Amino acid sequence: MRLSEIGEKEIVNLNDGERFGRLADAELIIDEKYGKIRALQVRDFRNSGRFFSSFGSNQVEIPWSLIKKIGTDIIIFESTDDF
């Protein structure tokens, strides 16, 4: 699967249904040694006043190991207690 094919998919937390934007708006954190995706860095809308706040340092990293499913419209991850 190519990145261009999944860029418009929404990133959603399985535990509470919270949306974290689209993959196209995320940063991919790559493990340079192994050439694999280590995490997705996305905007954390939970405490920032949603879309109308200024874009600041409200970022959260979603480890790739938490990604559970890449569906036709969404990417589902399951958060942990320390997320």
Secondary structure, DSSP 4 states (H G I P E B T S, - for coil): --HHHHTTPEEEETTT--EEEEGGGSEEEEETTTTEEEEEEEE--TTTTGGGS---S-EEEEEGGGEEEE-SSEEEE---TT-
